[in-house]
Amino acid sequence: MSTGITYKMNTTNKEDYHFGDRLLTVLQFNYVKDVGNISVIPNVGVMIEKMNEDELGGVAVDHTGGHNVQATVGLDINNRKIAAGIFYNKPINQDLGMGHVLAMPGVNVHVSFIL
């Protein structure tokens, strides 16, 4: 099992616009299977994101902020020098931008070089 929490605190820009702060929490369940010098790691999890409303001149901007809960499933493979993976995420509960924004399913691919 792995977890992660990220908080992004935004500041007000020179146009007096403040993008809402964001909190992202991730919970993943992993299974590691070593095959020779290669690790195969399937995973399943959930991502929860909470976004505060944007502000312009200290006043909340309509159709911003909200929350998004997504289910994830993926596969990572590494050989101790290169790691690669793919995962699919699908929204299972959301209220973004007062219902005016819709998160869609997505696929993410990554490659990392381990030094």
Contacts in CASP RR format, 6 or more apart in sequence:
PFRMAT RR
TARGET T0000
AUTHOR 0000-0000-0000
METHOD contacts of the structure
MODEL  1
MSTGITYKMNTTNKEDYHFGDRLLTVLQFNYVKDVGNISVIPNVGVMIEK
MNEDELGGVAVDHTGGHNVQATVGLDINNRKIAAGIFYNKPINQDLGMGH
VLAMPGVNVHVSFIL
1 27 0 8 1.000
1 28 0 8 1.000
1 29 0 8 1.000
1 30 0 8 1.000
2 26 0 8 1.000
2 27 0 8 1.000
2 28 0 8 1.000
2 30 0 8 1.000
3 25 0 8 1.000
3 26 0 8 1.000
3 27 0 8 1.000
3 28 0 8 1.000
4 24 0 8 1.000
4 25 0 8 1.000
4 26 0 8 1.000
4 27 0 8 1.000
5 23 0 8 1.000
5 24 0 8 1.000
5 25 0 8 1.000
5 26 0 8 1.000
6 22 0 8 1.000
6 23 0 8 1.000
6 24 0 8 1.000
7 21 0 8 1.000
7 22 0 8 1.000
7 23 0 8 1.000
7 24 0 8 1.000
8 21 0 8 1.000
8 22 0 8 1.000
8 23 0 8 1.000
8 24 0 8 1.000
9 21 0 8 1.000
10 18 0 8 1.000
10 19 0 8 1.000
10 20 0 8 1.000
10 21 0 8 1.000
10 22 0 8 1.000
11 18 0 8 1.000
12 18 0 8 1.000
12 55 0 8 1.000
12 57 0 8 1.000
16 56 0 8 1.000
16 57 0 8 1.000
16 58 0 8 1.000
17 54 0 8 1.000
17 55 0 8 1.000
17 56 0 8 1.000
17 57 0 8 1.000
18 54 0 8 1.000
18 55 0 8 1.000
18 56 0 8 1.000
18 57 0 8 1.000
18 58 0 8 1.000
19 54 0 8 1.000
20 51 0 8 1.000
20 52 0 8 1.000
20 53 0 8 1.000
20 54 0 8 1.000
20 55 0 8 1.000
20 64 0 8 1.000
20 65 0 8 1.000
21 51 0 8 1.000
21 52 0 8 1.000
22 49 0 8 1.000
22 50 0 8 1.000
22 51 0 8 1.000
22 52 0 8 1.000
23 49 0 8 1.000
23 50 0 8 1.000
23 51 0 8 1.000
24 47 0 8 1.000
24 48 0 8 1.000
24 49 0 8 1.000
25 47 0 8 1.000
25 48 0 8 1.000
25 49 0 8 1.000
26 45 0 8 1.000
26 46 0 8 1.000
26 47 0 8 1.000
26 48 0 8 1.000
27 45 0 8 1.000
27 46 0 8 1.000
28 43 0 8 1.000
28 44 0 8 1.000
28 45 0 8 1.000
28 72 0 8 1.000
29 43 0 8 1.000
29 44 0 8 1.000
29 45 0 8 1.000
30 41 0 8 1.000
30 42 0 8 1.000
30 43 0 8 1.000
31 41 0 8 1.000
31 42 0 8 1.000
31 43 0 8 1.000
32 39 0 8 1.000
32 40 0 8 1.000
32 41 0 8 1.000
33 39 0 8 1.000
33 40 0 8 1.000
33 41 0 8 1.000
34 40 0 8 1.000
37 79 0 8 1.000
37 80 0 8 1.000
38 77 0 8 1.000
38 78 0 8 1.000
38 79 0 8 1.000
39 76 0 8 1.000
39 77 0 8 1.000
39 78 0 8 1.000
39 79 0 8 1.000
40 75 0 8 1.000
40 76 0 8 1.000
40 77 0 8 1.000
41 75 0 8 1.000
41 76 0 8 1.000
41 77 0 8 1.000
41 78 0 8 1.000
42 73 0 8 1.000
42 74 0 8 1.000
42 75 0 8 1.000
43 72 0 8 1.000
43 73 0 8 1.000
43 74 0 8 1.000
43 75 0 8 1.000
43 76 0 8 1.000
43 87 0 8 1.000
44 71 0 8 1.000
44 72 0 8 1.000
44 73 0 8 1.000
44 74 0 8 1.000
45 71 0 8 1.000
45 72 0 8 1.000
45 73 0 8 1.000
46 69 0 8 1.000
46 70 0 8 1.000
46 71 0 8 1.000
46 72 0 8 1.000
47 68 0 8 1.000
47 69 0 8 1.000
47 70 0 8 1.000
47 72 0 8 1.000
47 89 0 8 1.000
48 67 0 8 1.000
48 68 0 8 1.000
48 69 0 8 1.000
48 70 0 8 1.000
49 67 0 8 1.000
49 68 0 8 1.000
49 69 0 8 1.000
49 70 0 8 1.000
50 66 0 8 1.000
50 67 0 8 1.000
51 64 0 8 1.000
51 65 0 8 1.000
51 66 0 8 1.000
51 67 0 8 1.000
51 68 0 8 1.000
51 96 0 8 1.000
52 65 0 8 1.000
53 60 0 8 1.000
53 61 0 8 1.000
53 64 0 8 1.000
53 65 0 8 1.000
53 66 0 8 1.000
54 60 0 8 1.000
54 61 0 8 1.000
54 64 0 8 1.000
54 65 0 8 1.000
55 61 0 8 1.000
62 98 0 8 1.000
63 97 0 8 1.000
63 98 0 8 1.000
63 99 0 8 1.000
63 100 0 8 1.000
63 101 0 8 1.000
64 97 0 8 1.000
65 96 0 8 1.000
65 97 0 8 1.000
66 95 0 8 1.000
66 96 0 8 1.000
66 97 0 8 1.000
67 93 0 8 1.000
67 94 0 8 1.000
67 95 0 8 1.000
67 96 0 8 1.000
68 91 0 8 1.000
68 93 0 8 1.000
68 94 0 8 1.000
68 96 0 8 1.000
68 103 0 8 1.000
69 91 0 8 1.000
69 92 0 8 1.000
69 93 0 8 1.000
69 94 0 8 1.000
70 89 0 8 1.000
70 90 0 8 1.000
70 91 0 8 1.000
70 92 0 8 1.000
70 103 0 8 1.000
71 89 0 8 1.000
71 90 0 8 1.000
71 92 0 8 1.000
72 87 0 8 1.000
72 88 0 8 1.000
72 89 0 8 1.000
72 90 0 8 1.000
73 87 0 8 1.000
73 88 0 8 1.000
74 85 0 8 1.000
74 86 0 8 1.000
74 87 0 8 1.000
74 88 0 8 1.000
75 85 0 8 1.000
75 86 0 8 1.000
75 87 0 8 1.000
76 83 0 8 1.000
76 84 0 8 1.000
76 85 0 8 1.000
77 83 0 8 1.000
77 84 0 8 1.000
77 85 0 8 1.000
78 84 0 8 1.000
78 114 0 8 1.000
80 114 0 8 1.000
81 113 0 8 1.000
81 114 0 8 1.000
82 111 0 8 1.000
82 112 0 8 1.000
82 113 0 8 1.000
82 114 0 8 1.000
83 110 0 8 1.000
83 111 0 8 1.000
83 112 0 8 1.000
83 114 0 8 1.000
84 109 0 8 1.000
84 110 0 8 1.000
84 111 0 8 1.000
84 112 0 8 1.000
85 109 0 8 1.000
85 110 0 8 1.000
85 111 0 8 1.000
86 107 0 8 1.000
86 108 0 8 1.000
86 109 0 8 1.000
86 110 0 8 1.000
87 107 0 8 1.000
87 108 0 8 1.000
88 105 0 8 1.000
88 106 0 8 1.000
88 107 0 8 1.000
89 105 0 8 1.000
89 106 0 8 1.000
89 107 0 8 1.000
89 108 0 8 1.000
90 105 0 8 1.000
90 106 0 8 1.000
91 103 0 8 1.000
91 104 0 8 1.000
91 105 0 8 1.000
94 102 0 8 1.000
94 103 0 8 1.000
96 102 0 8 1.000
96 103 0 8 1.000
END
